[in-house]
């Protein structure tokens, strides 16, 4: 609210003198006896009007800080603020006449002062209220634009996650290479690629899947990236059948394992071994591998997105721990009663 023009230093410094001069001219016009009025005010009248303008406008500015209390009754705020301006005018002009000029002000003169200063107080309040609403309107528009931008970015990121362009480009490059060497292997590769994208597209609007379904998609990801890394990637799991039926968010394991592969230096001399196991004490699904990170890792927001997704469904956080050269990703298991048979059928097709 302090960005409004009435709080601007130049406005507070320059507007009262202009207001006082205009009010003084209006008083001369309303009095209809300019010569007699000049006899009463011997050069001081304009400065008196300017001083009173400072008092009134500053009082109204201070009162404006109580606007929130009148948010549901703007008319009451305007009337109260205008009456404050009139009251200050009455006290100020009466004091000037009684203590400086040493005689009481006439009722018609007091009415003229109150009318002019009351009118300018009303204009000041209307300016303030209009600026408040203009400021709120602009703020709401900015908020709408920001929400629209965030929505578009979210939809774009979701689209990229669904399509997974990096995996698609790598797979197409591998397919081109395989097509000139081994037709049967090429067909198997296409089957695995179609399995991955069928899984991604069929689960984009599904909230939960079993670990078993997600693990099969993760194995397909590993198969697709093996050729690029000289078959130096291995993935093993030590999970009971009942644990495999536990629920997680779709794409957790495929995306996590792909993220691990892309952020790790892999070669025949330094293979990547990924283990998936269950922490019975803390009830976490644990994905572990030896750390051998690339220097120029891609700035993926996968980890942040994974953490945000699990906060919706679980009180437990997603945890990443690096200890003794081993990287541990701990995924909380979800306890939700849903029909998971459809998910199993989709991945097994």
N, C-alpha and C positions, 0 to 999 in steps of 0.2 A: 504493500500500500504506500510505502514511502517513496515509490517511484512516481507518484502522481505529481502533477504540475504545481499544486498548491504547497507542496513541501520543498519545491525547488528554491534555492537561495536567491537566485536572481528574481524570481517571481515575488517572493516575500519582500525583497528590497525595492523593486521598481513599481509594482502595482499599487501599493498604498498611496504614494504621492500622486499618481495619475488619478486614482479614485477620489482622493481628497480634492483635487483641482476640479474634477467634473462635478462633484457634489457641491462645491462652493458655487460654481456657475449655475447649477440647478436651483440652489437657494436664492440666488439673485433673481432668476427668472420667476420663480414661484412667489417671491415676496412682492413683486410689482412696484417696489419703492427702492430702487437701487441707490438713489442719493442718500436717503435716510439710513439705509443699511450700511453704507460706506461711512457715515458719520459715527455709527456705533463701533464698527470694526476699523480701527486705524491701522491698516496694513497687517494686522495679526490674523485676520479671519481665515485667510487661505492656509496659514500654518496650523491654525487650530483644527481645521477640517482634515489636513494631512495627518496630524497627530491622532485625531479620533479614528481616522481610517486605519492607521497602524494598530490601535488598540482593538478595534472591532474585528479586523481580519485575523489578527493573531489569536484572539479569543475563539473565533470560529474555527481556526485551524486546530487549536488544542481540543476543542469540543469534538472535532471530527474523529478523534481517536476512539470515541465511544460509539462509533457507527455500528459496530458489530452487535451492540445491544439493541439496535433499532432495525436490524436486518429484515425483520418481518413487518415493519411498520415505517416505511420510508417517509410517508407524509408527516408522521409525528416527529421524526428527526428534523425535517425541514422546518416545521412550525416552531419546534423548540429552539433550534439554532437561530432562526430569524428573531425570535423573541429575546434571545440572549443578546443579539446585536442591538436591538432596540433598547434593552435595559442599559447596556453599556453606554449607548448614545445619550440616553436621558441623564445618567449619572455624570457623564463627562461634561456635557454642555451646561448642565445646571451648576456644576462645580466651577466651570469657567466664568459663568455670569455672576455667581455669588461671590467668588473669592478673587477674581481678577478684575472684572468690571464693577463689582460691588453693587449689583442690583439684580433682582430676580428676572428671569426670562419670562416673556409673555407666553401665554398658552398657545397662541397661533404660531409663534416662532418655534416653540418646542415641537409642535405638530409637524412643522416643515422639516426640522432636523430628523425627527423620528421617521417621517415618511421617506425621505431620501436615503438615509442610512439603512432603514428597513428594506427598501427596494434593492439596494446593493448587497445587503446580507442575503436576500433571497436569491439574487443572481449568483452569488458566491456558492451558496448551498447547491443550487442547480448544477453549477459547473462541477462541483465535487461529486455529486451523485452520478452525473452523466459519465464522469471519468471512471468512477468505480465500476459501473456496469460495462463501459467500454473495455476497461482493463480485464474484467472477468470474462467478457466475451472473447477477447483476444487470447486469454489464457486457455479457455476451453478449446478454441480452435487449434492452438499449438498442441494441446494435449491430444486432440483428435488426430492431428497430423502425426504426432509421435507414435500413437497407438497404431495408426495405419502403417507407418514405416516398420514398426516392430512386427506387425502381423505379416507384412509382405516378406520381411527378412526371415521370419519363422517359417512361412510357407515355402520360401526359396530353399532354406536349409533342409526342410523336410523333404522337398523334391530331390535335392542333391543326395540326401541319405537314402531315399528310395531307389534312385537310379544308380548311385555309387559310381560316378564317372571314372574315378581312378582304377577301380577294379575292372570296369568295362574296357578301358583302354589297354590295360595290361593283358587282359584276357584276349582281346582282339589281336594284339601283337604276338602273343603266344600261339594263337590259332593260325596266323599267317605262317609262322615258322613250322608248326606241326603239319600243316597241309602239304608241305613239300617233302615231308619225311615219312609220316606214318598215318595212313587214312583211318585205321581202326582207333588209334590213340586220339586222333582228332575228333572222332565221333564220341568217344568217352568224355573228352574234354567239353564238347558242346552239351552233352547230357548234364554234366556237373554245373556248367554255367547256367543252363536253363533251370536247373534245380534251385540254384541260389536265388535267381531273380523271381522265380515263381514263389519261393518262400517269402522274399521281401515284399512282393506285391500283394500276396494273399494275406499277409499279416500286418499290413500298414494300418488297418483300423481295428486290430485285435489288441486287447489290453494285456492279456497274459498268454504264455505258452509254457509247455513243460520243458524242463532242462533237456530231456531227451531230444525233443524236436529242435531246439536251438543248437544242441551239440552236433546234430547231423548237418545242419547248415554250416556250422563252423568247420567241420571236417571237409565240406565241399570247398570252402574258402581256402583252406590249406592246400587242397589238391590243385586248385587253380593257380596258386602262387608258387607251387613247387618248382615248376620249370624255370622260372625266373631266378630261383635261388639254388639251382643244382641239386634239388631233392634233399636239401639240408635242413628241412623243417620236419619236426615230429610232434605229434600231439597224443598224449595218453590221458586216460581218465580212470580214476579209482572211486567209482560211485556205485552204491547199492541201487538195486532196481527201484526201491521205494523212493529214494532220493531223486532219481531221474524223473519221477512223476511230479516232483515239486514244481511250483510255478515261478517264473521270472518274467521280466519284460521282454517282448520279442526283439530279437537282434542284439541282445546283450552279449552273448558269446561270439557270434560271427564278427560283430564290429570290434569287440575288445581284442580278439585274436588278430584280426587284420591290422588294428592299430599297433599291436605289439610287433607284428612282422615288419610293418613299414618303419617303425622307429628303432629297429635293431639291426646291427651289422651282422649279416649272415653269409657264411661261406662254408665250403667243405671242411676247412680247418677249424671253423668256429660255428658249428651247427646250432640251431635254435631248438631247444627241447621245452615244450609247453606241457605242464601237468595241471590236471583239473581234479580237485579232491574236495571233500566235505569236512568242514570244521564242526565236529559234533558238540563241542562245548559252547561255542558262540553261535552255532547254527548259521554259518556263512558258507557260500560256495566260493572256493579259493582257486584262483588261476595264478600259477607261479611260473617263473622262467628266470634264467640267468641274465643279469643285466650286461648288455653290450651295446649301449645306445649310440645312435648316429650323432654326429656333431650338428648337422643341419636338419633337425627334425621338422616335419611339417607342422604348421600351427593348427592342429586339429582341435576342434571344440568338443570332441567326443566325450572326453572325461567329464567336462563340466555338464554336458547334456545328460550323461548317465547319472551323475549325482543328483541333478534336478529332477529327473524322472523318478528315481527311487524315493525321493523325499515325499512324493505324492502318495505312495502306497505303503511305505514302511517308516517306522520310527528309527530304524537303524540306518546309519549312513553307509555309503560306499567308501571303502577304505583302501588306500594304496600305501604299502609299506615297503621300503627298500632296506634290507638288512643282510650283511655278510655277502654282498654281491648277488642277492636274490631279490627279485621284484615280486611282491605279492599283491594281487588284486582280490579284495574280499567283497563279494556280492551278497547282500541280504536276501534270504529266501522269502517269498511272499506266501502268506497263509490266507488264501481266498478260495471260497467254494464256488467253482464253476465247472461246466462240462468241458473237459479237455479232449474228448475223443475226436472232435473235428480237427483240432490242431495236429493230432498224431496222424490222422488220415491224410491231411494235406501234404505233410513232409514225406510220407511214405509212398506217395504216388510216383 
